[in-house]
Amino acid sequence: MATIHRFEDLEVWQKSRDICKFVFKLTCQEKFSKDFALKDQIKRSSGSVMDNIAEGFERGGNKEFVNFLTFSKGSLGEVRSQTYRAFDYGYIAIEEFDFLIKETVSLTERLGKFISYLKNSEFKGIKFKKDKQDDKNQ
């Protein structure tokens, strides 16, 4: 596995950003945009997914990163539940609903695999690396 130096390079973060952008576009639709509470809630939840991945990565330790990745999984669950509400209220079309459910389930599975990988990794994080200065010079 290649060394990742920035959270922006993580595929799970990139995918979460795509989901966040899609949610934003959905909430701009006329019917959806008028439900201020649900609109705000789903936008916050989708943003939380990508933000927690970024924050956990920047902490520099696998245990903290895993903790934040589980927060991201929880936020994805919220987005998925809110997607059902948006569909049930008639704010989004079946195609949009199906796409967002598929994407959130897929990312949840990817995060689960990433969490398992990190839990089983011998590398405990950049903040525990002895030669941090050598890493900065590369």
C-alpha positions in Angstrom: 0.0 0.0 0.0 1.4 3.4 -1.0 2.1 5.9 1.7 -0.5 8.6 1.9 0.7 12.0 3.0 -2.5 14.1 2.7 -6.1 13.2 3.6 -7.1 14.5 0.2 -5.3 11.5 -1.3 -7.6 9.0 0.5 -10.2 7.4 -1.8 -12.7 7.3 1.1 -12.3 11.1 1.6 -12.7 11.7 -2.2 -15.8 9.5 -2.2 -17.3 11.3 0.8 -16.7 14.6 -0.9 -18.6 13.4 -4.0 -21.5 12.4 -1.7 -21.4 15.7 0.0 -21.6 17.6 -3.3 -24.5 15.4 -4.5 -26.4 16.0 -1.3 -25.9 19.8 -1.7 -27.3 19.6 -5.2 -30.3 17.7 -4.0 -31.0 20.2 -1.3 -31.0 23.1 -3.8 -34.1 21.6 -5.5 -37.2 23.7 -4.8 -39.2 21.3 -2.7 -36.2 20.1 -0.7 -34.8 23.6 -0.2 -38.0 24.7 1.7 -37.6 22.0 4.4 -34.9 23.9 6.3 -34.5 21.4 9.1 -34.0 18.3 6.9 -32.0 20.3 4.4 -29.6 21.5 7.2 -29.5 18.1 8.8 -28.5 16.1 5.7 -26.0 18.7 4.6 -24.3 18.6 8.1 -24.3 14.8 8.2 -22.8 14.5 4.7 -20.2 17.2 5.5 -19.4 15.4 8.8 -18.4 12.3 6.9 -15.6 14.0 5.0 -14.6 16.2 7.9 -14.1 13.3 10.3 -12.0 11.5 7.8 -9.8 14.6 7.5 -9.6 15.3 11.2 -8.8 11.7 12.1 -6.0 11.5 9.5 -4.5 14.7 10.8 -4.3 13.4 14.3 -1.5 11.2 13.2 -2.3 8.0 15.1 -4.2 4.9 14.0 -6.3 4.6 17.1 -7.6 8.1 16.8 -8.0 7.8 13.0 -10.1 4.6 13.5 -12.2 6.5 16.1 -12.9 9.3 13.6 -13.6 6.8 10.8 -16.3 5.2 12.9 -17.8 8.7 13.4 -17.8 9.0 9.6 -19.6 5.6 9.3 -22.2 6.9 11.8 -22.7 10.1 9.8 -23.2 8.0 6.7 -25.9 6.1 8.4 -27.6 9.4 9.2 -27.3 10.5 5.5 -28.8 7.2 4.5 -31.7 7.6 6.9 -32.3 11.2 5.9 -32.3 10.1 2.3 -35.2 7.8 3.0 -37.1 10.7 4.6 -36.4 13.0 1.7 -37.7 10.3 -0.7 -40.7 9.6 1.5 -41.6 13.3 1.6 -41.3 13.5 -2.2 -38.3 15.8 -2.3 -36.1 13.5 -4.5 -36.8 11.2 -7.4 -36.3 7.4 -7.2 -33.1 7.6 -9.3 -31.6 10.1 -6.9 -32.7 8.0 -4.0 -31.2 4.8 -5.5 -28.0 6.5 -6.3 -27.4 8.0 -2.9 -28.4 4.8 -1.1 -26.0 2.8 -3.3 -23.1 5.4 -2.7 -23.6 5.6 1.1 -23.7 1.8 1.4 -20.6 1.4 -0.7 -18.7 4.0 1.3 -19.8 2.4 4.6 -18.4 -0.9 3.4 -15.1 0.7 2.3 -14.7 2.5 5.6 -15.3 -0.7 7.4 -12.5 -2.4 5.4 -10.2 0.5 6.0 -10.9 0.4 9.7 -10.1 -3.3 9.8 -6.9 -2.7 7.9 -5.8 0.0 10.3 -6.7 -2.0 13.4 -4.5 -4.9 12.1 -1.6 -2.8 10.9 1.7 -2.8 12.7 2.2 0.9 11.7 0.6 2.9 14.6 0.7 6.3 12.9 3.0 9.0 11.8 3.2 10.6 15.3 4.8 7.4 16.6 7.3 7.2 13.8 10.9 7.7 15.1 12.3 9.4 12.0 9.6 12.1 11.5 12.2 14.6 10.3 13.4 12.2 7.6 9.7 11.9 6.4 9.4 15.7 6.2 12.6 16.0 4.0 11.2 13.6 1.4 
